[in-house]
Amino acid sequence: MRILGGGLRALRRDYQLWIMIAPAIAAVLIFNYIPMYGIQLAFKDFDFAKGLTGGAWRGVDYFKQFIDSYLFTDLMRNTFLISLATIIVGFPAPIILALILNQIRRKRFKNVMQTTVYLPHFISIIVLVGMMNVLMSPETGVIGYMMKGLGLGHINLIASTNTFIPVYVLSDIWQHCGWNSIIYLAALSTVDPQLYDSAKIDGAGRMKMIRYVDLPALVPTIIILFILSMGNILSTGFEKIFLMQNSLNLPVSEVIATYVYKIGIISNQFSYASAIGLFNTLINFVFLFAMNAASKKMSNTSLY
């Protein structure tokens, strides 16, 4: 009762803050927690007439079916490779960009640069993939002409199994690197200016100030965001991969997200698709939990 009374007093004291975050809480409940009711579909045979709760119980049969599937290895490999390449190449990119932007002293030029690198984030994925198809066309695209001029021949970068992942990762960096750098710039804005002055007095150049002042200030933010990124290790973006997919790059572009769509929506195997989606979520949770535990042990920085 004492805890409840304290909670009510805190609620009355900070009711403005609770009203402010109420829409966000409602959105999380509606779109993240209430849909968990449908998880049971992964363990039952879905019956249109009986609904979610009326189908026959199948247990873990659908999970076994997915693991025993001949596509399981390819799907896991493709998903891991794309996600791993995105993290290895894409995760440091906004950090580097934030460090560069933070070194710009002319405010007007800095604002122009920030606006320029933020703009690609607002381009629709459909428009982006359309631009990529036009630019990388081996016959009419600008990049296609450049490759022919360099003697590389007619190579469709999107359709090739050798270049699909690099094209996906680099285009993702181009689109989101600037936007993702905002949080690092915010962290850098909290650095005490006296630290830079002290570093200058000690004879430190820009590179040493980045190493000994900026990077230590970013470490907690980097660790937290890296832990969160590990929670999406198997959650590659469905829309972009699906739009870039074709019969030529399918061996490397078929990932869990696109396979779930084809099995669940196109083939109407809702229970099987739900099991695959739940399997994907469980793997992500394991990675998130493991990385959080490792980070807490090594750096004393974690989500909880």
C-alpha positions, 0 to 999 in steps of 0.5 A: 500500500505504501508503494501504491500511495507513493506511485499515486503521489508521483503520478499527481505530481508529474501528471503533465509528463504522463499526459505527454507520453500517453500517446507513445504508451498507447502506440506501443500497447496497440501495435506491440503488446496487443498483437502478441495475442496472435503468437498462439497462431504459430502453435495451431492450425489456423481455421478461418471459421474458428479464428485464432483460438479455434484451430487444432493444436500443433505444438512446435511442428511448424518450427520443426518444419521450418528448421527441416526445410531445404531453404532454412540454411539459405535463408539464415545465411542470407539474413545473417550476411545482410544484417552483419554487413549492415552492422559492420559497415553501416554502424560506424558510418554515422559515428564518423559523420557526426565526428566530422560534422562536429569539427566544422566551426562555421555554423552556416556551412555546418547547417547546410551540410547537416541538411544535405546529409539528412535529406536522403532519409526522407526519400521513399524506399520505392523512389530510392529503389526506382532511382537505383534501377535507373542509375545502375541499368547496364544499358541506360544508367549513369553508373552503367555507362561509367562501368562500361567506360572503365572496361568492366562490361555490362554488369547489372549491379542489382541483379548480380549475386556478387554485388547485391549485398554491397549495393544494398548496404551502401545505399542504406548507408547513403539514405540513413547515415545522416539521420542516424548521426543526429543522436551522436551529434546530440551526445557531442553537444553535451561535451564541456567546451573547457575540455577542448580548450584544455586539449588545445593548451596541451597541444592536441590537434583535431585528431587527438581531440577526437580520440581523447575528448569526442570518442569517450563522450560517445562511448555510452551512446555507441554501446547502447545503440549497438546493443539495440542493433543486435536485437535486430540482427535477423530483422532485415528491412522487408520493403527494400529487399523485396523491391530489389528482389528479382529472379537473378539475385534471389539466391542471395536476396531471399531472407526470412522477412520476404519468405514469411510474406510469400508463405503467409500472404501469398500462399495463405500458410498463416500458421507456418509464417507465424512460426517462422516470424516467432522463431526470428523474434526469439533469435533476435531476443537471444542476441539482444540479451547476450549482448546486453549481458556481455556489455554490462560485464565488460563496460558496466553499460547496459539497457537494464 
